[in-house]
Amino acid sequence: STVTTGGIGNPVLSIVEDLFAFVNALVAIFLPWLVLIIAGAVLIFFVRLHRRLRPAA
């Protein structure tokens, strides 16, 4: 970037890099929790589906 913009574009690229780093940090924090929530919802769905489809005893 320094070669192509003569150093003028460096602050802009730095801000973009900071934004990407911030978003990556948020993803790293919240994605595991989101996966747990989705896995729990899928588990509940299949348990209810199994109960509905099994023959009555």
Secondary structure per residue as TSV (DSSP state, phi and psi in degrees):
chain	resnum	aa	ss	phi	psi
A	1	S	-	360.0	-33.1
A	2	T	H	-66.2	-37.9
A	3	V	H	-69.7	-43.3
A	4	T	H	-78.1	-30.5
A	5	T	H	-111.6	-0.1
A	6	G	T	68.1	22.0
A	7	G	T	91.4	-10.1
A	8	I	T	-71.3	-32.1
A	9	G	T	-83.9	-6.4
A	10	N	H	-60.2	-43.5
A	11	P	H	-62.0	-37.5
A	12	V	H	-65.1	-46.3
A	13	L	H	-64.6	-34.3
A	14	S	H	-64.3	-42.0
A	15	I	H	-64.4	-42.1
A	16	V	H	-62.4	-43.1
A	17	E	H	-62.2	-40.4
A	18	D	H	-63.1	-41.4
A	19	L	H	-63.5	-43.9
A	20	F	H	-62.8	-39.6
A	21	A	H	-64.4	-40.3
A	22	F	H	-64.2	-45.5
A	23	V	H	-63.3	-41.5
A	24	N	H	-61.8	-38.9
A	25	A	H	-64.2	-43.2
A	26	L	H	-62.6	-42.6
A	27	V	H	-62.2	-42.1
A	28	A	H	-64.4	-31.0
A	29	I	H	-79.6	-45.2
A	30	F	H	-94.6	-22.8
A	31	L	H	-62.0	-42.8
A	32	P	H	-59.7	-39.2
A	33	W	H	-67.0	-39.4
A	34	L	H	-64.3	-40.3
A	35	V	H	-63.2	-41.9
A	36	L	H	-62.0	-42.7
A	37	I	H	-63.9	-44.7
A	38	I	H	-66.4	-41.7
A	39	A	H	-62.9	-40.0
A	40	G	H	-63.9	-41.4
A	41	A	H	-65.0	-40.8
A	42	V	H	-65.1	-41.5
A	43	L	H	-61.4	-46.3
A	44	I	H	-61.1	-41.5
A	45	F	H	-59.7	-47.3
A	46	F	H	-71.0	-33.1
A	47	V	H	-64.2	-45.5
A	48	R	H	-65.3	-39.0
A	49	L	H	-64.2	-42.3
A	50	H	H	-62.4	-44.0
A	51	R	H	-63.8	-36.1
A	52	R	H	-73.6	-34.3
A	53	L	H	-91.4	-17.1
A	54	R	S	-72.7	148.1
A	55	P	-	-68.2	147.2
A	56	A	-	-71.8	136.7
A	57	A	-	-93.1	360.0
